C-alpha cells in the first residue's frame, strides 16, 4: 500500500504525518515543487518513527511523480493562498492550473488512484480535478465537511462541557459561509442537541463554524493546518481500511437532492472503492432552501472556472 500527499506545506505535512502514525500504508510519498522541502519534512517525520512506534516509511521528493507510481490514494493539497490584492478569479485561475498539472501527473503514474482534494477554493478545485482526471466521480472528491463538522463538534463540546467523542453532526453544502449545518441531525450520545443548548447559543456556534477558517487566519495570519490535515487523513483511513464510514464529503451529484453536475458537500459512505454511496437524508423545506442557496453559490464559482477554459 502506497499513499501520496502532494504539497509539503503545513496541511500536506500534517496529513502525511497522521497517515504515517496511523500506519495506513507501507509507504507515504510527499511531493512538493520547492526543492528540498518535501525531503526535509519527510525525513523529520521518519525520525519520529522510533519514538511513536510506527513502521510506515515516509519519503519526500521534489517534482518526481515517478516516485508516486502505484499509489492507491492521493491527497492533493497544492495551491496558493489568496494574497492581498488578488481577486477570487485570480485565485481560481492560479490554483486550477496547479491542480490540473498535479492531477495529470498523478493519473499518469497511478491511473487507478482515489484522489482526495484539499486545495482551495475546495468545491471548484475538486471539479477541476474531476475534469482533468477523466475518471469515475466516486474516485475524485473533496475534503471539507469532515473539517467543518469537526469544528462544529469541537465548539459544541466546549459549550456543553462534554467529550467531543459523543457528538455526532451532519453538515452539507459548499465549503465556506454558505455551508448548511443541520441541527436536527446533531446529537450528543443520541440526545438531540436542541434539548441541551439554548437556540441563540446554538446559532452562535453555527455562525462561528461557518467562519471557522477565517477565525484562525485572523489569529495566526495564515490558514489552519492541524485540523484540515487530520480530516484528510481520516478520509484516507476510511478508504484503505474499508471502514464504510459516513462522512460529509464534496461529491459530484447526479440527481441526488434534485441536483446534477455539481460538486457539493453531502453525506456519503467511504470505503475501499472511494464513495460507495451518496446518502440522501430527508430535508425539510427550510433546509432544502439553504442547500439550494449554497449550491447556487458553488455553481457560480464553477461557471467562473468553465469560462476560463483552463480545464476541459
N, C-alpha and C positions, 0 to 999 in steps of 0.2 A: 504494500500500500504506500503510495506516494501522494503527498498533498503539496500544492504550490500556493504561495501567497505572493502576489505581485504588488510591490510597493513596500519599502522598508521604513516608511515613516512611522509615526507613533502608533497609528491604528494597525497597520500591517504587522509591525514588530510585536505588538501586544497579541494580536490574533495568532501569529506563528508560535509565540511563547506559550499561549494557552493550549494550542493543539499539541505541541511537544510534551508539555507537562501532563496532559491527559492521555498521552501515548495512543493517539488516534491513528498513527501511521508509523511505518518503519523509517520513513524519511520525509522531512519537511524542507522544501526548497523555497528560499526567499529571493526574489528578483527585484532589482532596482536599477534605475538609469544612472544614478550617481555612483561614480567609481568608488569602490571600497565600502560603501555604506551597508549594503546587504551582507557582505562578507564579515564586516566587523560586528554587526549586531547578531548575526548567526553564531559567530564564534563565542561571543559573550553569552548567548543563550546556552550553547552546548556546554560551556564550562559550569553551568548550574546543574547539569545532569547528575554529577556525583553527589550534589547537595540535596537535590529534590528527588532523587531516585527515579529517573526515567531513562529509557533506552533509545528513544526516538532520536535519530541523527538529524541535526539541523545544519543546512548548508546554504550559504549566500553566494549569489552570482550577480555580475553586472551585465545586464542585457544578454545573457546567454540562455535563450529559451530552449536550446537543445538539452540543457540540464533538467528541464521540466518534463521531458518526454515520458509519456505513460502515466501522467498524473490522473488520479481518479476524481479529485476535486480541486478546483482552482478558485481562490478568493482574490478578487481584483479590488484593490484599494487605491489604485493610481489616480492622480488628478491634482490639480492646483486648488488651493483655497481662493475664495473671492477676495480680491485686493481692493484697496481704496481706489475709486475712480473706474473700477471695472463694472460694466453693466452685466445684467443677467445673461443677455445674449452672448456677450464676450466669454463669460464663464462656460456657457453651454458649448460654444464653438470650440474652445480650448480643450475642455475635458472630453467632449465627444471624440475629438481627434485622437486623444490619448487612449481612451477606452477602445476605440476602433483598432488602433495599432496593436494594443496589448491583446485584444481578443483574437485578432488574426494570427498572432504569434502563438498564442495558447492552442488554438484549434489546429494549427499546422503540426504541432508536436503531440497534442493529446486530443485527438478528434472526438473521443468518447467522454471527455471530462464533463462533470457537472460544474457549472460556473455560477458563483455567487458574487454579485456586485455590491460593493460598499461605497463606491465613488459617488460624489455629489455633482449636480442635483440627482438624487438617488433614482427616482422613478424614470426620468428620461435617460439616464445613463444605462439603466437596465434595458430599456427599449433599444438603445443604441447597440448594446452588446448582443441582444437577440437578433437584430437585423444583420449584424456582422457575422455572427456565428452560423446563421442559417441552419439551426438545428431545432429539435422539438422544444417548445417553450417550458416543458416540465423540467428541463435541464439548464435553463437560464433564468435566474430570478434574483431578487434583490433583498438585502438585509435592511430593514427599517423598523418593522413592527416589533421584533424581538427587543430592540433597543428602546423603543418608545414605551412598550409595556413594562420594561424593567424600570424605567424612570418613574412611571405611574405607580407601580407597585412599591418602589422604594419610598416615594413620598407618602403613600398611604400607610406603610409600615411605621414610618416615623410619626405621623399624626396619631395613629391608633395605638402606638406603642406595642406592636405585635411583631412576630417574626415575618420577614418578607417571604419565607418559605410557604406560609399558609395563604398567601394572597394569589388568587387567580384572576386574570383580567384579559379582556379582548379589546383590541383597538384596530380600526380599519381606516382605509383611505390613503391619501398621499402622505409623504413624509414632510412634516412641517406644520404650519399653523392651521392647515385645513384638515388635519387628522381628526378621526372620529372615535373618541373613547366611548365605549358602550357601558354605561353604569349598570344597566340591567344584567350584564354578564360579568360583573365584578363581584367576587365573593371572598370572604375570609373564612377559611376552613368550612366552606359550604354555606356560610351565612351571608345573605345579601349585604353588600357594603352600605346600602342605604339604611339598613337597620342600625348601623354602628356609628354613623357620622352625619352631622348636620349638612343640609343641602348646600349652604353657602360655602362651607369648608371644602366639600367635595368639588364644587365648581371651581374654587380657587386652585385646587390640586390639578384639575383638568387643564386649566389655563397655564399653570406652571409647566405641565407636561408638554403642552403644545410648543412652548418656547424654551424647552429644556436645553437645547443645544446653544441657543443664544445666551442663556444664563451663564453657561460655562465659558463661552467666549468672553463675556464681559468680565468674568472673574480672572481668567488666565491670559487673556489676549490671544488665545488660539483655541482650536476645536478640541473636543473631548477625544480621548483615545482608550482609556481602560474599559469603559462600558461598551463602546462600539466594537472593539477588538474581541472582547469576551462574547458578545452577542453573535458575531460571525462564527466564532469557534463553536458555540453551542449548536448552530445550524449544521456545521461540518460534522459534529459528533452524532447528531440525529441521522445523518446520511450514512456515514461509514459504519455505524453500529446498527443501522436499520431499525431505529427505535420507534418509528411511526409516531413521532412527536407532533402535536398540534400546535403550530405557531402562526402568528400573523406574518405573512411574507408578501413582498411585492411580486405579484404574479400576473401573467397575461390572462385576461378574461376573454372567454369565447362564448358569451351568452349568460354566464353566471351573473346574478344580480341585475339582469337585464342590460348588461353592457358587453361590448365587443371591442377587440383591437385596442385595448388599453392596459397598461401595467398599473396595478393598483394594489394597495395593501388589503389582503383578505386572509381569513384563516385557512390553512392548508395542513395536510398530513405529509410530513417529511420522512422519507425512508431511503433505501438504497438506490431507488430509481429517481431520486430528486423529489419533485412534487408528485405525490402519488394520488392525491385527491384534493380538489378545491371544495371546501365545506361551505355550503350556503346556509347561514343562520337566518332565522326569521327576524326581520327588522320591522319596527312599526313605522308609521308614516313620517314621523319626525326624524328618526334615524336614517331612513332611506333618503329623505331630502338632504340631510347633511352629507351622506355618502355621494349623492349625485353632485352636490356643490363641489366636493373635494375632487371628484372625477373631472369636472369641467376645468378646474384649475390645473390638473395634471395634463389634460388634453391640450390646453393652450400652450403648455411648455413643449409637449411632444410635437405640436404643429410648428413651433419655432425651429426645432431640430429638422423636421421634414423639409421645411422651406430652405434650409441651408444646403441641402443635398450633400452633406458630409458622409452620410451612411445610406446605403441603398441595398 
